[in-house]
């Protein structure tokens, strides 16, 4: 029985990876006016942030959407927005409700991985919906990618701590992605870019979370894909350690290209580290693979929407980088 169970898991995993590798990820229905989205807090606490979350609700409502809050979203359990059971319940309820067309994370922080294995995606598979967020929400992006569905790396509720006039691209690209408008970006070149062109399925997210998924069923298979990475609040040696871990796990061996987003609030060592973030990235990515730095996505106010699981074209020249979603 144990042998059959292991064999079944291998076959199911192989099937999922085959589906993903063949670019057959399922696109959840795009939103339409009148649709309902659920805002939940699967990770960090939302202490004194209700007014910010209410602004996010008002933003979505201005687009003709309805927004419902998770029952336990404003609960407090030390670091977390409620206990693991409470956060899981809110997320599960949103997954199971066919009237909910998207699940929008109020914030990241840390904690999504604590509820990931408690969730049942049976009803989600019957009625796929957009899972939205970034940073710690990378745990969901990775896991759901392996189930064969696209997800949305985009602003969260707490992004509305900034004035809408200060984050126009963050908001407009999020809306475009939700309602099914095509995404296309052109950015200025970084002198450290590696030029080249590539086509493949976009995967990735926060480096720390990517590293924390290693060895689990949520670990990404990056072969033949385009990898996006971003980070916040780490020392350079920590970034290097995580990149080296990903390298040893084969993350960079067969990627088509690497897109590097925001590296925000990188801490300084008491003893100078001596290398730039660009150097650390280029050191782990094989020399023939194109690399695009300074893509505006991550923990800065300008956080452009990305559709994980979607096939994209990347073209990097000495003057600019283009990212076009198919």
PyMOL commands that set and color helices and strands:
alter all, ss='L'
color gray80, all
select helices_A, chain A and resi 2-21+50-62+84-96+112-116+122-126+135-147+157-161+164-166+168-179+207-212+236-248+277-284
alter helices_A, ss='H'
color red, helices_A
select strands_A, chain A and resi 36-40+66-69+100-105+130-133+151-153+184-188+196-206+226-232+257-264+290-292+306-308+311-316+320-325
alter strands_A, ss='S'
color yellow, strands_A
deselect
rebuild
show_as cartoon
